[in-house]
Amino acid sequence: MRIKTKAVRAALLLAGVGAVLQPGMALAQKDKKGAEAAPKIQLSDGFRKVAQPAQTALQAKKWAEAEPLVAAAEAAAKTDDDKFYAQQFRLQLIDGQLVERANGDANVYAQGEAALVGPLDALIANPKLPQDARARFLYKRGQIEYGAKRYKEAIGFFDRAREAGFSDRNLTLNIAQARAESGDLTGAATAIRTAIDAEKAAGRKAPLEWYRYARSKVAQAKLNAQVNEWSLLIVKDYPTAKHWREAVLLYGFNGAASPQLDKRAKIDLWRLLRVNKALADQGDYIEYAGDLGDVGLGAEAKAVIDEGRAAGKIPASSGPANMVYSDAQKQIASDGPIEGLAKRAQAAPNGGPAAATGDLALGTGNYARAIELYKLALSKGGVKVDEVNTHLAMAQALSGDKASAKATFALVKTPPRSDIAGYWVAWLDQAGPTTQGDPADAAGQ
C-alpha cells in the first residue's frame, strides 16, 4: 500500500492563504465592541508596483510570463508583508509549472516536488501564515519527505502537522507507513490501530486495507501473537466467509502456530470454518473429513462429506472422498449406538471415554448429550482439561447457549487452545456468520 503522495497537491494546499491585498487594507477590521483589529498589511510602494503584474500572470496560469515577474517581486520585497506574499507567489509559480509539466501524470508531478521544499519551508517558518495553512503545508512536506524515502523526516513533519491541527483521516496511516518503512514495524501497527479507533469514534469504518497492512507488518516482524490479534480484528470488523478463511488458515494451517497444533486442534479450526461457511472446495472437505476419520470421528466425517456433496463442492466421482466416506461408514458401524458408549463412559474410572463419546455426540449435532458427557469427563478427571473445555464450549455455542459458551471458553487459558477459543468467541460475538461481502471481495483482492 502506497502513501497518498498525490492526494493533496500544493495548489490545493494554498487554499485560504490569501492574495495580495490593496494598500492599507486590514486583515480584519475593529468591531463595534472595541475588539483589537488585526495588524494592517504593510506593502512597500516598490513591491506593490511589481506584485500586481505578477499576481495577474499567476492567476492567468501564464507561468513563463510570471517567472520574471515573481523574481522581480522577490527582489523588491522589503517589509515582512512583502516577503510573505512573495513567498506565496513563488509557491504558486513552482506548483503551476509542475502541474503544466506533469500534464495529468501524478508520477511526473511527484518527481518534481522537491522544488516545492524551499517555498514551503519559508512559508511554514513565516509567522504570518495562518495556522490551518501551516498544518496543511507541514503535511505536504511530510509527503515529500516520504516520497524521497526520508522516512524519519517524514514522521517529524507528519507529527508537526497533527500538532498544528491537521485532521485528514489518512494522516495517522501515513505516519504508520513511514514508521514501517523506517523499520519500526510494531510502531506502525500501533499507529494504524489508533487510526482505526479514531475512525470508529467518528462513526466511520476504517478501510480493510489498513487492517491488512498492519497484519502484514507484524507478520514481517514475526510477531505471531500480534498477527493473531489483527486477524481477529479483521473477522470482527469484516466478518465475511473469505476473511474467516484467511484468518483461520493463516493461524492454524500456514502460520507459525501450525506446528504446535495437533490434529484435534486443527479439527476445531475446521469446525470454525464450517460454521462460517468458509470451506472453499473439495480439498477442504476431504482434508477435514480425513482428519476426523483419523481420530475416530466417523459420524462427523460422513456428515462433512455429505455436506460437501450437497453443496456441489465434491463430485460423485471423487475417489478420495469416496474412500474417506467408506471408512467413515465402517467407523460408525464399529462404534455402535452412542447411548451404549455413554453407559460405558459412566462406568469408566476416568473421564477419557466420556470425552471421546462427547466428541461423537458433538459431531452428530447432539449438543445436549455432548454437554452432559463433557461435564462428566471433567468431573472424573484424567483428561486434557483445555481440550475438553473447548469442546464443551463449542457444544454450548452450537446449542445456542452463548453465555455459557463464553464462560467456558474463558476457562481455556493456555495457547494454542486459548487462541482457538478466542476465534470461537469472536464468532459468538457476531451472533453467527454473515453473508455480506465487502468492496475488497468484490474487487477480487
C-alpha positions as CSV (number, residue, x, y, z in Angstrom):
1,M,0.0,0.0,0.0
2,R,1.5,3.3,-1.1
3,I,1.2,6.6,0.8
4,K,-1.2,9.1,-0.7
5,T,1.5,11.4,-2.1
6,K,-0.7,12.8,-4.8
7,A,-3.8,13.2,-2.7
8,V,-3.1,16.9,-1.7
9,R,-1.2,18.9,-4.2
10,A,0.4,22.2,-3.2
11,A,-2.1,24.1,-5.3
12,L,-4.9,22.7,-3.2
13,L,-3.0,23.3,-0.1
14,L,-2.8,27.0,-1.0
15,A,-6.5,27.5,-0.4
16,G,-7.1,30.1,2.3
17,V,-3.6,31.6,2.4
18,G,-4.8,34.8,0.8
19,A,-3.7,37.0,-2.1
20,V,-2.1,40.4,-2.5
21,L,-4.3,43.0,-0.8
22,Q,-4.8,46.6,-1.6
23,P,-2.6,49.1,0.3
24,G,-3.8,49.8,3.8
25,M,-6.5,47.1,3.7
26,A,-6.6,45.3,7.1
27,L,-7.0,41.6,7.5
28,A,-9.8,42.2,9.9
29,Q,-11.5,45.4,11.0
30,K,-12.1,46.5,14.5
31,D,-15.6,45.6,15.6
32,K,-18.1,47.8,17.3
33,K,-17.3,46.3,20.8
34,G,-13.7,47.5,20.6
35,A,-12.0,44.2,19.9
36,E,-8.5,44.7,18.7
37,A,-8.1,45.0,15.0
38,A,-5.6,42.7,13.2
39,P,-2.4,44.3,12.0
40,K,-2.7,46.2,8.8
41,I,-0.9,44.9,5.6
42,Q,2.3,46.9,5.1
43,L,3.2,46.7,1.5
44,S,6.0,48.9,0.2
45,D,5.4,51.0,-2.8
46,G,8.2,49.2,-4.8
47,F,6.8,45.8,-4.1
48,R,3.2,46.9,-4.8
49,K,4.3,48.1,-8.2
50,V,5.6,44.7,-9.3
51,A,3.3,42.5,-7.3
52,Q,0.1,43.2,-9.2
53,P,1.5,42.1,-12.6
54,A,3.0,39.0,-11.0
55,Q,-0.4,38.2,-9.4
56,T,-2.2,38.7,-12.7
57,A,0.1,36.4,-14.6
58,L,-0.2,33.7,-11.9
59,Q,-4.0,33.9,-11.9
60,A,-3.9,33.5,-15.7
61,K,-1.6,30.5,-15.3
62,K,0.9,32.1,-17.7
63,W,3.9,30.5,-16.0
64,A,6.6,31.6,-18.4
65,E,5.4,35.2,-18.2
66,A,5.0,35.0,-14.4
67,E,8.5,33.7,-13.7
68,P,10.5,37.0,-14.2
69,L,7.6,39.0,-12.5
70,V,7.8,36.8,-9.4
71,A,11.6,37.2,-9.3
72,A,11.1,40.9,-9.5
73,A,8.6,40.8,-6.7
74,E,11.0,38.8,-4.5
75,A,13.8,41.3,-5.3
76,A,11.5,44.2,-4.4
77,A,10.2,42.8,-1.1
78,K,11.2,44.9,1.8
79,T,8.6,44.6,4.6
80,D,7.5,41.4,6.3
81,D,4.3,41.5,4.4
82,D,6.1,42.0,1.1
83,K,8.1,38.8,1.8
84,F,5.1,36.9,2.9
85,Y,3.2,37.5,-0.4
86,A,6.4,37.0,-2.4
87,Q,6.8,33.6,-0.8
88,Q,3.2,32.7,-1.8
89,F,3.9,33.8,-5.4
90,R,7.0,31.5,-5.6
91,L,5.0,28.5,-4.3
92,Q,2.2,29.2,-6.7
93,L,4.6,29.5,-9.6
94,I,6.5,26.3,-8.9
95,D,3.3,24.3,-8.3
96,G,1.8,25.7,-11.6
97,Q,4.9,24.8,-13.5
98,L,4.9,21.2,-12.1
99,V,1.2,20.8,-13.0
100,E,1.8,22.0,-16.5
101,R,4.9,19.7,-16.9
102,A,3.0,16.7,-15.5
103,N,0.0,17.2,-17.8
104,G,-2.1,15.0,-15.6
105,D,0.5,12.4,-14.7
106,A,0.8,12.3,-10.9
107,N,4.1,10.4,-11.0
108,V,5.7,13.2,-13.1
109,Y,4.4,15.8,-10.6
110,A,5.8,13.8,-7.7
111,Q,9.2,13.6,-9.3
112,G,9.5,17.4,-9.3
113,E,8.0,18.0,-5.8
114,A,11.5,18.7,-4.3
115,A,11.3,22.1,-5.9
116,L,8.4,22.9,-3.5
117,V,10.6,22.4,-0.4
118,G,12.1,25.9,-0.3
119,P,8.9,27.8,-0.7
120,L,7.0,25.5,1.7
121,D,9.7,25.8,4.4
122,A,9.8,29.6,4.0
123,L,6.0,29.9,4.5
124,I,5.9,27.4,7.3
125,A,8.5,29.5,9.2
126,N,6.7,32.7,8.5
127,P,4.6,33.8,11.5
128,K,2.1,35.5,9.2
129,L,1.0,32.1,7.7
130,P,-2.5,31.2,9.1
131,Q,-2.4,28.1,11.3
132,D,-4.7,26.0,9.1
133,A,-2.4,26.6,6.1
134,R,0.7,25.8,8.2
135,A,-0.8,22.5,9.2
136,R,-1.6,21.6,5.5
137,F,1.9,22.7,4.4
138,L,3.5,20.6,7.1
139,Y,1.5,17.6,5.9
140,K,2.7,18.3,2.3
141,R,6.3,18.5,3.5
142,G,5.9,15.1,5.2
143,Q,4.5,13.6,1.9
144,I,7.5,15.0,0.0
145,E,10.0,13.5,2.5
146,Y,8.2,10.2,2.3
147,G,8.4,10.2,-1.4
148,A,12.1,10.8,-1.1
149,K,12.4,7.8,1.3
150,R,13.5,10.1,4.1
151,Y,11.1,8.4,6.5
152,K,12.2,9.7,9.9
153,E,12.0,13.3,8.5
154,A,8.5,12.5,7.1
155,I,7.4,11.3,10.6
156,G,8.6,14.6,12.0
157,F,6.6,16.7,9.6
158,F,3.5,14.5,10.0
159,D,3.7,14.8,13.8
160,R,4.0,18.6,13.5
161,A,1.1,18.7,11.1
162,R,-1.1,16.8,13.6
163,E,0.1,19.1,16.4
164,A,-0.9,22.1,14.2
165,G,-4.4,20.7,13.9
166,F,-4.3,18.8,10.6
167,S,-7.0,16.2,10.8
168,D,-7.1,14.3,7.5
169,R,-8.1,10.7,8.1
170,N,-5.0,9.5,6.2
171,L,-2.6,11.3,8.5
172,T,-2.2,8.6,11.1
173,L,-2.0,6.0,8.4
174,N,0.8,8.0,6.7
175,I,2.6,8.1,10.0
176,A,2.2,4.4,10.3
177,Q,3.5,3.8,6.8
178,A,6.5,6.0,7.5
179,R,7.3,4.1,10.7
180,A,7.1,0.8,8.9
181,E,9.4,1.9,6.1
182,S,11.9,3.2,8.7
183,G,11.9,-0.2,10.4
184,D,9.5,0.4,13.3
185,L,7.0,-2.3,12.4
186,T,5.4,-2.5,15.8
187,G,5.1,1.3,15.9
188,A,3.4,1.2,12.5
189,A,0.8,-1.3,13.7
190,T,0.1,0.7,16.8
191,A,-0.4,3.9,14.8
192,I,-2.8,2.1,12.5
193,R,-4.8,0.8,15.4
194,T,-5.0,4.4,16.7
195,A,-6.3,5.4,13.3
196,I,-8.9,2.6,13.3
197,D,-10.1,3.6,16.7
198,A,-10.4,7.2,15.7
199,E,-12.5,6.2,12.7
200,K,-14.8,4.2,14.9
201,A,-15.1,7.0,17.4
202,A,-16.1,9.2,14.4
203,G,-18.8,6.7,13.4
204,R,-16.9,5.5,10.4
205,K,-15.5,2.2,9.3
206,A,-11.8,2.1,8.6
207,P,-10.8,0.7,5.2
208,L,-9.9,-3.1,5.2
209,E,-6.6,-2.3,3.6
210,W,-5.5,-0.7,6.9
211,Y,-6.0,-3.9,8.8
212,R,-4.3,-6.0,6.2
213,Y,-1.3,-3.6,6.1
214,A,-0.9,-3.7,9.8
215,R,-1.2,-7.5,9.9
216,S,1.4,-7.8,7.1
217,K,3.9,-5.6,9.1
218,V,3.6,-7.5,12.3
219,A,3.9,-10.8,10.3
220,Q,7.1,-9.3,8.7
221,A,8.4,-8.7,12.2
222,K,7.4,-12.3,13.2
223,L,5.2,-11.0,16.0
224,N,2.9,-14.0,15.9
225,A,0.7,-13.0,18.8
226,Q,0.0,-9.7,17.1
227,V,-0.7,-11.4,13.8
228,N,-3.4,-13.3,15.5
229,E,-4.8,-10.2,17.2
230,W,-5.0,-8.4,13.8
231,S,-6.7,-11.5,12.2
232,L,-9.3,-11.4,15.0
233,L,-9.8,-7.7,14.5
234,I,-10.4,-8.3,10.8
235,V,-13.0,-11.0,11.3
236,K,-14.7,-8.9,14.0
237,D,-15.0,-5.8,11.9
238,Y,-15.3,-7.5,8.4
239,P,-17.0,-10.8,9.2
240,T,-17.1,-12.4,5.8
241,A,-16.5,-16.1,5.0
242,K,-13.5,-15.0,3.0
243,H,-11.9,-13.2,5.9
244,W,-12.7,-16.1,8.3
245,R,-10.9,-18.4,5.9
246,E,-7.9,-16.1,5.6
247,A,-7.6,-15.7,9.3
248,V,-8.0,-19.4,10.3
249,L,-5.7,-20.7,7.6
250,L,-3.1,-18.1,8.5
251,Y,-3.2,-19.0,12.1
252,G,-3.7,-22.8,12.1
253,F,-2.5,-24.1,8.8
254,N,0.0,-21.7,7.2
255,G,1.3,-19.7,10.1
256,A,3.8,-20.0,12.9
257,A,1.2,-21.8,15.2
258,S,0.6,-24.6,12.8
259,P,3.4,-26.9,14.0
260,Q,2.1,-26.6,17.6
261,L,-1.4,-27.8,16.7
262,D,-2.3,-31.5,16.9
263,K,-4.9,-33.0,14.7
264,R,-7.7,-32.5,17.2
265,A,-6.9,-28.8,17.5
266,K,-6.9,-28.4,13.7
267,I,-10.3,-30.2,13.6
268,D,-11.6,-27.5,15.9
269,L,-10.5,-24.9,13.3
270,W,-12.1,-26.9,10.5
271,R,-15.3,-26.8,12.5
272,L,-14.9,-23.0,12.8
273,L,-14.6,-22.7,9.1
274,R,-17.6,-24.9,8.6
275,V,-19.9,-22.8,10.9
276,N,-18.7,-19.7,9.0
277,K,-19.4,-21.4,5.6
278,A,-15.8,-20.9,4.7
279,L,-14.9,-24.3,3.4
280,A,-13.8,-23.5,-0.1
281,D,-13.6,-26.6,-2.2
282,Q,-13.4,-30.4,-2.2
283,G,-9.9,-30.3,-0.9
284,D,-11.1,-28.6,2.3
285,Y,-13.9,-31.0,2.8
286,I,-11.8,-34.1,2.1
287,E,-8.9,-33.0,4.4
288,Y,-11.4,-32.1,7.2
289,A,-13.2,-35.4,6.9
290,G,-9.9,-37.3,6.6
291,D,-8.7,-35.7,9.9
292,L,-11.9,-36.6,11.6
293,G,-11.6,-40.2,10.4
294,D,-8.0,-40.4,11.7
295,V,-9.2,-39.6,15.2
296,G,-12.2,-41.9,15.1
297,L,-15.0,-39.4,14.4
298,G,-16.6,-41.3,11.6
299,A,-20.1,-39.9,12.0
300,E,-18.9,-36.3,11.7
301,A,-16.6,-37.3,8.8
302,K,-19.6,-38.7,6.9
303,A,-21.6,-35.5,7.7
304,V,-18.9,-33.3,6.3
305,I,-18.7,-35.3,3.0
306,D,-22.5,-35.3,2.7
307,E,-22.4,-31.5,3.2
308,G,-19.7,-31.1,0.5
309,R,-21.6,-33.2,-2.0
310,A,-24.9,-31.3,-1.3
311,A,-23.1,-28.0,-1.8
312,G,-21.7,-29.2,-5.1
313,K,-18.2,-29.0,-3.9
314,I,-17.5,-32.7,-4.0
315,P,-18.3,-34.6,-7.3
316,A,-19.8,-38.0,-7.0
317,S,-16.8,-39.4,-8.9
318,S,-14.2,-38.2,-6.3
319,G,-12.2,-41.2,-5.4
320,P,-10.5,-39.6,-2.3
321,A,-13.9,-38.5,-1.0
322,N,-15.5,-41.9,-1.6
323,M,-12.6,-43.6,0.3
324,V,-13.0,-41.3,3.3
325,Y,-16.7,-41.8,3.2
326,S,-16.4,-45.6,3.1
327,D,-14.0,-45.6,6.1
328,A,-16.4,-43.3,8.0
329,Q,-19.3,-45.7,7.5
330,K,-17.1,-48.5,8.9
331,Q,-16.3,-46.5,11.9
332,I,-20.0,-45.7,12.6
333,A,-20.8,-49.4,12.4
334,S,-17.9,-50.2,14.7
335,D,-18.9,-47.6,17.3
336,G,-22.5,-48.7,17.6
337,P,-25.2,-46.6,19.3
338,I,-24.0,-43.6,21.2
339,E,-26.1,-44.5,24.3
340,G,-24.2,-47.7,24.7
341,L,-20.9,-45.8,24.6
342,A,-22.3,-43.3,27.1
343,K,-23.2,-46.1,29.6
344,R,-19.6,-47.4,29.4
345,A,-18.3,-43.9,29.9
346,Q,-20.3,-43.6,33.1
347,A,-18.7,-46.7,34.5
348,A,-15.1,-45.8,33.4
349,P,-12.6,-45.0,36.1
350,N,-11.6,-41.7,34.4
351,G,-13.1,-39.1,32.0
352,G,-11.4,-40.3,28.8
353,P,-14.3,-42.4,27.5
354,A,-16.8,-39.7,28.4
355,A,-14.8,-37.0,26.5
356,A,-14.4,-39.3,23.5
357,T,-18.2,-40.1,23.5
358,G,-18.9,-36.4,23.9
359,D,-16.9,-35.8,20.7
360,L,-19.0,-38.3,18.8
361,A,-22.2,-36.6,20.1
362,L,-20.8,-33.2,19.1
363,G,-20.1,-34.4,15.6
364,T,-23.7,-35.7,15.1
365,G,-25.3,-32.4,16.4
366,N,-26.5,-34.0,19.6
367,Y,-25.3,-31.0,21.6
368,A,-27.3,-31.6,24.8
369,R,-25.8,-35.1,25.1
370,A,-22.3,-33.8,24.3
371,I,-22.6,-31.2,27.1
372,E,-23.5,-33.9,29.6
373,L,-20.6,-36.1,28.6
374,Y,-18.0,-33.3,28.6
375,K,-19.1,-32.3,32.1
376,L,-18.9,-35.9,33.2
377,A,-15.4,-36.2,31.7
378,L,-14.3,-33.1,33.6
379,S,-15.7,-34.4,36.9
380,K,-14.0,-37.8,36.5
381,G,-10.6,-36.2,35.6
382,G,-7.8,-37.8,33.7
383,V,-8.5,-35.7,30.6
384,K,-6.9,-32.7,28.7
385,V,-8.9,-30.0,30.5
386,D,-8.3,-27.3,27.9
387,E,-9.4,-29.6,25.1
388,V,-12.5,-30.8,26.9
389,N,-13.5,-27.3,27.9
390,T,-13.0,-26.1,24.3
391,H,-15.3,-28.9,23.1
392,L,-17.8,-28.2,25.9
393,A,-17.9,-24.5,25.0
394,M,-18.4,-25.4,21.3
395,A,-21.3,-27.7,22.1
396,Q,-22.8,-24.9,24.3
397,A,-22.3,-22.4,21.5
398,L,-23.8,-24.5,18.8
399,S,-26.8,-25.3,21.0
400,G,-27.5,-21.6,21.3
401,D,-26.3,-21.1,24.9
402,K,-23.9,-18.3,24.1
403,A,-23.5,-17.0,27.7
404,S,-22.4,-20.5,29.0
405,A,-20.2,-21.0,25.9
406,K,-18.3,-17.7,26.5
407,A,-17.9,-18.5,30.2
408,T,-16.4,-21.9,29.4
409,F,-14.2,-20.6,26.6
410,A,-12.8,-18.2,29.2
411,L,-11.5,-21.1,31.2
412,V,-9.2,-22.1,28.4
413,K,-6.0,-20.2,29.4
414,T,-3.1,-21.9,27.6
415,P,-2.0,-21.4,24.0
416,P,-2.7,-22.7,21.4
417,R,-6.1,-23.8,22.8
418,S,-6.7,-20.3,24.2
419,D,-6.1,-18.9,20.7
420,I,-8.7,-21.3,19.2
421,A,-11.1,-20.3,22.0
422,G,-10.5,-16.6,21.0
423,Y,-11.6,-17.3,17.5
424,W,-14.8,-19.1,18.6
425,V,-15.6,-16.2,20.9
426,A,-15.2,-13.8,18.0
427,W,-17.7,-15.9,16.1
428,L,-20.1,-15.9,19.0
429,D,-19.8,-12.1,19.4
430,Q,-21.1,-11.8,15.8
431,A,-24.1,-13.9,16.6
432,G,-23.1,-16.3,13.8
433,P,-21.6,-15.8,10.3
434,T,-22.7,-13.2,7.8
435,T,-23.1,-13.5,4.1
436,Q,-22.4,-9.9,3.4
437,G,-19.3,-9.1,1.4
438,D,-17.1,-6.0,1.2
439,P,-15.5,-3.9,-1.5
440,A,-12.3,-5.8,-1.3
441,D,-14.1,-9.1,-2.0
442,A,-15.9,-7.6,-5.0
443,A,-12.6,-6.4,-6.4
444,G,-11.1,-9.8,-6.0
445,Q,-8.5,-8.7,-3.5
